[in-house]
Structures are given as structure tokens and as C-alpha cells.
């Protein structure tokens, strides 16, 4: 019984130290909902927000702010994920935001399907690429992953045409989100 109690205390201490390390790592990470606000999301998406959710992310560690919208029976969203050097290093999978960004870039360039979707983008003061569904950007020690799922109006001759139009609209909104966020970072 005494051994079980000591083991339990050791586990609790380990969890406490892990939680303190996570809080310290988070100190260098900006709040994604402050970098991209509800009002900014509504203006870009052209709809009123139905709900907002902020959550933790893993691999790479960080936080996600997601704004949800409803229109004509559909659900749409705009999402900003941030991952700082401190959060990423504390997680222990990657070394830094730059490490994640470069690995993602190289992996996409080498993969047959992903390389067809991959596009390097110009962003003032940051490195950026489009993966086909998300915009990835690196600004100093901060990784940004932006995903926009806007409504798409009109009719299309084929599914491929509709998918291409959706991807372009998602990229357009993601670039505007990135511009907004970069304007708030030092």
C-alpha cells in the first residue's frame, strides 16, 4: 500500500511539473483569437459567427481558434492555429516552428499528390506556402496554420470545377487572414 501511495505521489508531481512546463512554453505564444478576432472573421466570411471554439493542438503543440458560421443549411469555418517555438519544443516531437515548417515543406515537395497542390506564397516578413487546403506561414519563432472553409455560390459544370473554385476561395480568404495576423505581430 505504501509503495502505491509513493508511486501515486510521484505521478502527480510529474504531471504538475509537465503542466508548469507547458504554461512556461505557452508564455511566448500569442492568443490565436486575439490575432484574428470574431469581428475580423465575420467581415472576411461575410456572415455572423454562430460559435467560437478555442482549443489546444498537438503535433505541433499550440492553440487553435475556430469561428463557425451557418448559411443555407451548411456549416462553414475560419481557423487560425498558432504554434510557438516554446510550445513545440516542450512537446518534444519537433525542435522549433522552423523545424516543423521546413519538414512540412520538404514532405509536400517530395510527395506526388501533395506537390501538385503545393504553392509557395509571398507574405511580407514571413515564409508561406499553400498546401491545397491550408496556408502555412512561419514568422520568426511562430508557426501559423490557417484554414478557411467558406461558402461557395454559383453552379459548376463538374465536381472538379467546383473543387478548384472552393480551393481558390479558401486560399483568398486564408491570405487575408494571414495579412491581418501579420499586421499584429512584431
C-alpha atoms as one frame of an Amber mdcrd trajectory, in Angstrom:
protein
   0.000   0.000   0.000   2.785   2.411   0.899   4.552   1.746  -2.427   1.331
   2.520  -4.324   0.960   5.814  -2.449   4.556   6.808  -3.267   4.011   5.909
  -6.922   0.815   7.971  -6.989   2.579  10.979  -5.467   5.454  10.624  -7.959
   2.976  10.580 -10.849   1.183  13.656  -9.511   4.469  15.534  -9.162   5.457
  14.578 -12.705   2.102  15.809 -14.046   2.439  19.053 -12.093   5.937  19.662
 -13.498   4.679  18.873 -17.021   1.806  21.344 -16.589   4.193  24.043 -15.349
   6.497  23.458 -18.324   3.512  23.753 -20.686   2.476  27.056 -19.075   6.030
  28.404 -19.420   6.143  27.321 -23.080   2.800  28.999 -23.715   4.127  32.318
 -22.363   5.805  33.046 -25.721   2.682  32.176 -27.725   0.114  34.784 -28.767
  -3.580  34.019 -28.362  -4.927  32.997 -31.803  -8.362  34.519 -31.055  -6.648
  37.850 -30.320  -4.592  37.655 -33.525  -7.737  37.009 -35.578 -10.852  38.331
 -33.842 -14.513  37.448 -34.180 -15.224  40.781 -35.912 -12.417  40.203 -38.408
 -13.656  36.672 -39.104 -17.209  37.906 -39.679 -16.011  40.650 -42.030 -13.910
  38.248 -44.109 -16.502  35.478 -44.274 -19.394  37.903 -44.769 -21.536  36.152
 -42.152 -22.340  36.357 -38.458 -20.470  33.905 -36.242 -22.582  31.016 -34.959
 -19.959  29.963 -32.383 -16.286  30.227 -31.447 -14.061  27.483 -30.093 -10.515
  27.760 -28.786  -8.637  24.550 -28.104  -5.176  23.108 -27.669  -3.440  21.404
 -30.582  -0.804  18.695 -30.785   1.926  17.793 -33.252   2.840  20.564 -33.388
   1.725  21.798 -29.997  -0.127  25.084 -29.951  -3.617  26.548 -29.886  -6.446
  26.810 -32.377  -9.169  29.445 -32.676 -12.077  28.398 -34.870 -15.029  30.564
 -35.896 -18.092  28.673 -37.122 -20.746  30.070 -39.462 -24.088  28.747 -40.713
 -25.645  29.602 -44.044 -28.347  27.926 -46.128 -28.185  24.755 -44.044 -24.381
  24.476 -44.325 -21.674  24.948 -41.729 -18.508  26.861 -42.584 -15.434  27.911
 -40.619 -12.282  30.001 -40.433  -9.459  28.607 -38.314  -6.161  30.008 -37.061
  -3.691  27.643 -35.440  -0.584  29.027 -33.726   2.438  27.043 -32.566   5.374
  28.799 -30.929   8.951  27.605 -30.555   8.387  27.124 -26.812   5.204  25.063
 -27.209   6.728  22.934 -29.955   9.972  22.276 -28.060   8.083  21.436 -24.847
   6.010  18.863 -26.734   9.251  17.114 -27.701   8.357  15.954 -31.230   9.880
  18.802 -33.247  12.622  21.241 -32.314  11.009  24.531 -33.305   8.458  26.265
 -35.524  11.107  26.465 -38.238  11.721  22.711 -37.940   8.020  21.932 -38.442
   7.731  24.365 -41.355  10.777  23.029 -43.190   9.740  19.392 -42.689   6.237
  20.128 -43.969   7.632  21.998 -46.962  10.020  19.197 -47.898   7.435  16.458
 -47.377   4.968  18.194 -49.675   7.561  18.825 -52.364   8.536  15.137 -52.406
   5.018  13.635 -52.434   3.441  13.089 -55.850  -0.077  14.307 -54.970   0.906
  16.964 -52.408   3.487  18.504 -54.741   0.701  19.217 -57.243  -1.181  21.256
 -54.618   1.862  22.908 -53.021   2.386  26.603 -53.837   4.974  28.922 -52.354
   3.393  32.241 -51.399   4.702  35.741 -50.866   3.961  37.165 -47.444   5.624
  40.293 -46.077   8.021  39.325 -43.291   7.145  35.624 -43.353   7.696  32.424
 -45.298   4.456  30.847 -46.520   3.012  28.069 -48.645  -0.400  26.743 -49.641
  -0.924  23.006 -49.129  -4.112  22.795 -51.168  -6.310  23.107 -48.103  -4.345
  25.206 -45.577  -1.969  28.132 -45.600   1.217  27.549 -43.592   3.346  30.520
 -42.550   6.459  30.980 -40.460   7.131  34.317 -38.786  10.182  34.187 -36.549
   9.524  31.564 -33.875   5.814  31.294 -34.638   4.115  28.836 -36.974   0.692
  29.818 -38.306  -1.677  27.361 -39.971  -4.780  28.928 -41.486  -7.743  27.030
 -42.882 -10.821  28.684 -44.358 -13.936  26.804 -45.387 -16.166  29.498 -46.929
 -19.498  29.005 -48.676 -19.294  28.808 -52.451 -22.049  30.302 -54.564 -22.929
  29.572 -58.151 -23.145  26.442 -60.228 -20.356  24.440 -61.803 -20.081  22.128
 -64.792 -18.264  19.459 -62.775 -17.150  18.485 -59.294 -13.559  19.233 -60.296
 -14.532  22.769 -61.305 -16.382  23.294 -58.008 -13.442  21.910 -56.011 -10.990
  24.202 -57.832 -13.230  27.231 -57.176 -13.540  26.257 -53.494  -9.764  25.904
 -53.158  -9.169  29.330 -54.726 -11.741  30.998 -52.482 -10.250  29.261 -49.422
  -6.773  30.457 -50.432  -8.030  34.008 -50.995  -9.601  34.202 -47.528  -6.617
  32.473 -45.897  -4.290  35.091 -47.409  -6.472  37.861 -45.973  -6.390  36.190
 -42.554  -2.605  35.942 -42.796  -2.350  39.624 -43.709  -4.478  40.512 -40.666
  -2.402  38.338 -38.332   0.991  39.503 -39.652  -0.127  43.086 -39.114  -0.441
  42.356 -35.390   2.873  40.556 -34.918   6.144  42.348 -34.158
